[in-house]
Structures are given as C-alpha cells and as structure tokens.
Amino acid sequence: MRNVTRQDRFSNDENCLAVDTPHEGDVRIARIVNMLCALALTLTVGAAQAGSAVRNPLEKAAADVAAATAKYRASLERVLSAYERELARHQEMAELRQDLYERGVLSRREFEEGQKAYVESQRNVEDTRKAIADTDRMLLEANVAESLARLTPLSRGGYEETPGLVRFGGTAPWSLAQGTQGLERFFQARFGRPLPVSAYGQTPLHDRMGFDHRNALDVAIHPDSPEGRALMEYLRSQGIPFISAWGRIPGAASGAHIHVGQPSPRMTARP
C-alpha cells in the first residue's frame, strides 16, 4: 500500500475546498476566518435589514462560509481516515520490527527509521484531529453568524430562543475577573465537577477571527443538556448576558458551547 504523506491532496471537485495537510490547511482556515471577520464587521448594520422579505445578503454570505467550511471538514475526515490506516499499519509492524532488531536481522538505522515513521504517523493523526476540532468551532461560528444576520440586537434584559441559538441581553454588569468564581461555585455545587471552561478571555482563535473575547468565557457544555439548561437558568437569574449555540455539524458536537458575557465585538483582523 502506498504511504500517505503530508503532501497528499484530497478533493472532490473544483467547488470543494482542496486539502493538503493540517498545516497547509491553516491557510484555507485563515481565508475562511477573513470571510467571517468581514461578515462580523457589518452584522450590526445588516441586522436592521433582517425583516426584509428578500434574503439578507449577509445571511447568504454567512451560509456560503458555512457551506465552504463544511466541505473543508469533510475533506479533513478523508485525510484522517488515511492517516489512521497508516498509523494502524505502523502499530502492527512495531512488535515485528522490535523482534527483528533484537535478533540482529534489522539494522539500527532501519529500526530507527521505522520508529521515526511511526512517530510521524501518530503526529499526522493528532494534527488532523486538532484541525477537525478547530474547524468544528469555526463552523459553529459561521452558523451563529448566519443566525445573527437574521436577527435584531437584543434590548437590555431581552431573551430569545431559536433553533440552535439562545440569547439573553443581561440586566447586570458582567466582569470576567469578578464573575467567574460565582459560576464555578454554582456549577461545582450543582453537578459535583468543575465548570468546563473551553475559552477564558482572549484566545489565539479569537485573535485570528478578530473578536474581542477579553471579557467573556466559553463553557464547553451542550446548551440543550441538563447542565446547559441549568447554567442558562442560573445566568438569567443573575442577570448575566450570554449566547448559547450548537451548530449543524453532522457527527460532531464539540463546537456547542455557552458564551458568557456580551457578544464579542470585532477588533482589527490579524493575519
């Protein structure tokens, strides 16, 4: 079987995002990020037009970004399958290679080259899985952007629940530094485990997407789960603003989360 290298390419057709490697795929992710950032810059203006009978062009743009990201994710899944097959082959050969080396049949150089290939195949799988997880988060952001493009901004204390998206405008001041401990105490007392924070303040992903997340945190629980519902009820009772989202990602739910704090305003996009 031909070894799958990091230079292999996978593509469906000219309309599908081609995939080189998780590292080269960063370039493609960056392009999608730039599209999302440009979209976010005009969401506030576009929201006022959401009631138009004609489909909001911002909504269409967000839908196009989501579709492109979904195609990219599907391509990554094919890359991952190839890398996993290669890793399984190396795992099967590991014991045989060790035995041959100990019996003097395999030279030290050949043994070390085999071990190096095994480590490389592990890294390929790990990098691709991470790329898929990052893409899931980006796909959710695109889906949220599509939803927000159809909605008007919430007033103070406003609450809205739509399929895949729950918003609360909040009635009390929110501070990341002062408010997080209260959330952690509530969750620990209610569920007997730490609050699963996936993003505390600004993160590299928010930097790349150009969003100011310095006064917000993301909680990695599904909003429609018992924990998610309980947390949203607590946030509303405390007047704390939040956005809960779970995207249309077939076979994946890693992007679903509860964003605590006001919607992240846009900063200058970074390359």
N, C-alpha and C positions, 0 to 999 in steps of 0.2 A: 504494500500500500504506500502511495506517495505521502511523504511527510507534509503536514500542513504547516507552512511557515508564516511568519508575521507579515510576509509580503503578499500572501494570497488575497485575492479580491473576490467578493461575492456581490452579485447584483441581479435584479430581476429584469429590469428594462430601463429605458432612458428616463422614465418618470420616477424610478425608485432610487433613493439615496444609495450610492455605492459604498461599501465598507472595505477599508483596507485593514486596519488594525485598531485596537482600542486607542493607541497613541495617535495614529493618523486620524482616527475618528474624532479626536478632540477638535480638529479643525472644523469638521462638519457640525459638531455640537456648538462651537463658537459662532458659526453662521446662524444657527437656529436661535442662539442666545441674542445675537444682534437684532434678529427679527422681533423677538419678544420685547427687547428693550425699546425698539422703535414703536412697537404697539403700545407699550405701557405709557410712553410719553404722551399719547393722545387719548388714552382711555377716558380721562376726565371730561374732555370736550365731547367725545363720542357718546358718552352716557346720556347726554341731554337729547340725543337723537334716537335713543333706543326705542321710543314709542312709534317710530315711523313704520308705515306699512311695508316700505321697501327694506330689504335686509340691510342692516347696518354694515357698511364696508369694513369696519373694524372687527365685527363679528366674523365676517368672511375671512379676513386676514388671519385671525386667530385660529379659525377652523383649518385653514391651509397649513399653518405652522404645526398644528396638532397632527394633521394627516402626514406631513413630512416626517415628523418625529416618530410617529408610529411605524412608518416604513423603515426608518433607520433602526428602530428597536428590533423589528422582525429580522433585519439583516444581521444584527448582533447575535440574535438567537441562533442563526445558522452558523455563525463563526464559533459560538460557544460549543455547539454540538460537535463540530470538527475538532476543536481543541480538546474536548472531553474524551473523544475517541482516541486521540493521540496520547493523552495522559494515561488512559487505561492500558494502552499498549506498553507504555514505558513501565507502568506498575507491574505488569505481567512479566516483563523482562528483568526487573530489578533483582529478584532472587536468583534467577539463572545467571545473570551477569556476575553477581557476587560469588556464586559457586564456581564458575569458570575462572574467575580471578584467583580465588583461593587455591585452586588446583593447578594454577600456572598456565592454563590454556589461554587466558586472556591477559594481554599486557596491561601494565599500569596505565599507560596512555589511553588504551582503548576503554579500560574501566572508567577512568576519569571523564572521558568524553561522553560515555553513556550516562554517567551521573549528572554531568552538566546538561545534557539534553533533557533528562528527567526533571531537573530543577526548572529549566526553561519552560517545559510543558506545563508545570504547575503554575508558573508565573503568568503564562498565557491565559489559563483558565481563570485565575484570580483577577487579572486585569480586565478581562472581558465581563466577568460578573459585576465588577465595580462599575464598568461603563454602562451596563444594563441598568443598575440601580440608579446611577446618575441620570440616565435617560428617562427612567420612570418618574423621577422628580420633575424633570423638565417637561415631560408630557402632561403631568398634572398641572404645572404652571400654565401651560398652553391652554388646557381645558378650562382652568379658572379664568384666564384672560378672556376666553371666548364667552364664558358665562357673564363676567363683569361687563363686557361690552354691550350686553343687552339690558343691563340694569342701571337704575339711577342711584346716586350716592345715598346712603342711609342718613337720616337725621339723628340727632342725639337721642340715645335710648331706643332707636329703631331696631326692629328684629325682622328677619326674613329667612324663610326656609324654602329652598327649591331643590329639585333632584340633584344630588351631588354637591350641594353648596348651602351652608348655613352662615348667616351674618348677623352680628349684633353690634350696634354702634357704640354701646357703652354709655354709662352715666357718671362714672367716677374717673378721676385721673389715674393713669397707669404708669408705673415705673418698673422697669425690668429689675433694677437692683433691689428695690424695696418690696416688690410684689411676688417675686418668685418663691420666696420661702413659704408664704402662705399657701401657694398652690401645692408645693411639695408636702407640707404638713397635711393638707386636706387629702391628697391622693394616698399618702402613706397610711393615714388613719383609716381611710375608707377601703383600700384594697390590699393593704399589707405589703406593698412593694414600692420602690422609688418611682417617682414620676419619670417616665421615659422621654426625656428631652432629646430631640434629634438635632436641634439648632438653637443655641443660646446666643442671642445677639448676632453680630455680623459674622458671616462665614464666607469662605472662598467662593462658594456657589453664588451667594448673594452679591459678592463683589463682581463676579463675572456677568451676572444678569443685570447689574447696575441698580440694585434695590437697596435702600437704607433699612436694614433689619436690626439696627443697633439697639432699639428699644422694644424688641419683640423676641418671642421664643416660639419654637415649633415643638409640639408634643406628638410623638410617634404612636398614636393610637387611632384606630378607626373611629371616626365620629359617630357611626351608627352602631357601635358596640356598646355594651353596658357601661364600660369605663368612659367611653366617649360621651355618651348621653349624660352621665353623672357629672363629668367635668364641665360640660356646657351649662348644665343647670347651676352648678356652683359659680361659674363665671358670670352668668346673668344675675344671680342673687347678689353678687358683689359689685355689679355694675362694671365689670371688666370687659372691654371690647374684644371680639375675636372673629375669626373667619375659619370655618371648618370645611374641608374639601376632601373629596375622594373621587379620583378620576376614572374615566372609562378606559382602563388598561387591562385587556383580556389576560387572565392568568397571573396578574400581579396586583398587589395592594400596598406595596412598600411606600408609595408616594402619599397615601392617605395620611392626613395629619390635622391637628388643630393649631392654628396660628393665633397666639395670644398677643393682643396689642392691636393698635390701629393698622390698617393696610400699609404696607411698606411703600413710602414714596420713592420715586425714582431719583437716583443720583446719576452722575456722569458715567456712561458706559465705559468699562475698561476693556482693553484688547485681550 
